[in-house]
Structure formats: structure tokens, C-alpha cells
Amino acid sequence: MSYFFAHGVFPAEQVDYPRGYRNLIITCLWNLLLGVPLLHYIIPFVASGSMVSLAVVAVTLLAGNIIG
């Protein structure tokens, strides 16, 4: 760590790996698989206009954002 703080780089050679798109595709598919049904249930809550429903959706989204 002292070498890094003095020079700003690590002394070992840097290895670059080629980018793979497999993880991106898997993440996008999972987001579609889980996100579309979730939106199907959230949109009626928001469209109802009830303050309680809006508060429940807002707290749920905030909790998901904090946890995730």
C-alpha cells in the first residue's frame, strides 16, 4: 500500500479481460421477468389516487432503493 500511495498505481502488471455480455443479458432478462409483473401490481395503486396507496408505494420503493 505504501508504493500505491507514493506512486498512484500498483507495481504489478495490469491484465485486461475482454468484455462479456452474458451477465448483462441475464440481468436484463431477470429485470424484465420480475419488473413487469411488479409494475402490473403497482400501477393500479398509483392510479387509484388514494394517499394511503401512494404512501405504501413510496415507502416500498424507498425501502427497495435503500436495501438494494
N, C-alpha and C positions, 0 to 999 in steps of 0.2 A: 504494500500500500504506500510505503514511503516513496518508491520510484514513481508510482502513479501521481501522487500529489506533487512531486517535483517536476515531472515532465508532461503530465496530462494524458498519457497513454500507458497501456500495459506493455511489458517488454516482450511478450510472446507474439508470434506472427498471427495475423488476423486471417480467419478462414471464412469465406463467403459461401453460403449454401444457396442453391437455386431455389427460387420461389415455387411453392406448390399451391395449387388452387383447390386441393382436396378439402382442406379444413374450411375454406371459405364457402364451398358448395354445401358441405354438411351443415355449417352454421346457418346458412340461408334457408336450407330445407327445414331445419328444426324451427327456425323463427316463423316460417310460413305455416308449418304444421301446428304450432302452438299459438301463434298470434292471431290467425284468422278466427278460430273458434272463440278466443278470448274477446276479440272485438265484437263478435256476434252477440256476446252477453253484455258487454259494456255499453254499446251504443244505445240500447233501449233505456238504460239507467240515465244516461246523459240526456236523451231526448225527452224524458218524462218531465224534466224541469223541476222536480222536487229538490228542495235544498238538502234534505237528508240523503237522497240518492247521489247528488253531486258531491256531498261531503264524503260519503263512503268511497266513491270512485277516486276522489282526490287523495284521500288518506291511503288507499290501496296503492295507487300509482306512486305516491311519495315513499311509502314503505318499500315497494319494489325497487325504487331508484336508490334508496339508501342501502338496502341489503345487497343489491346487485352491483 
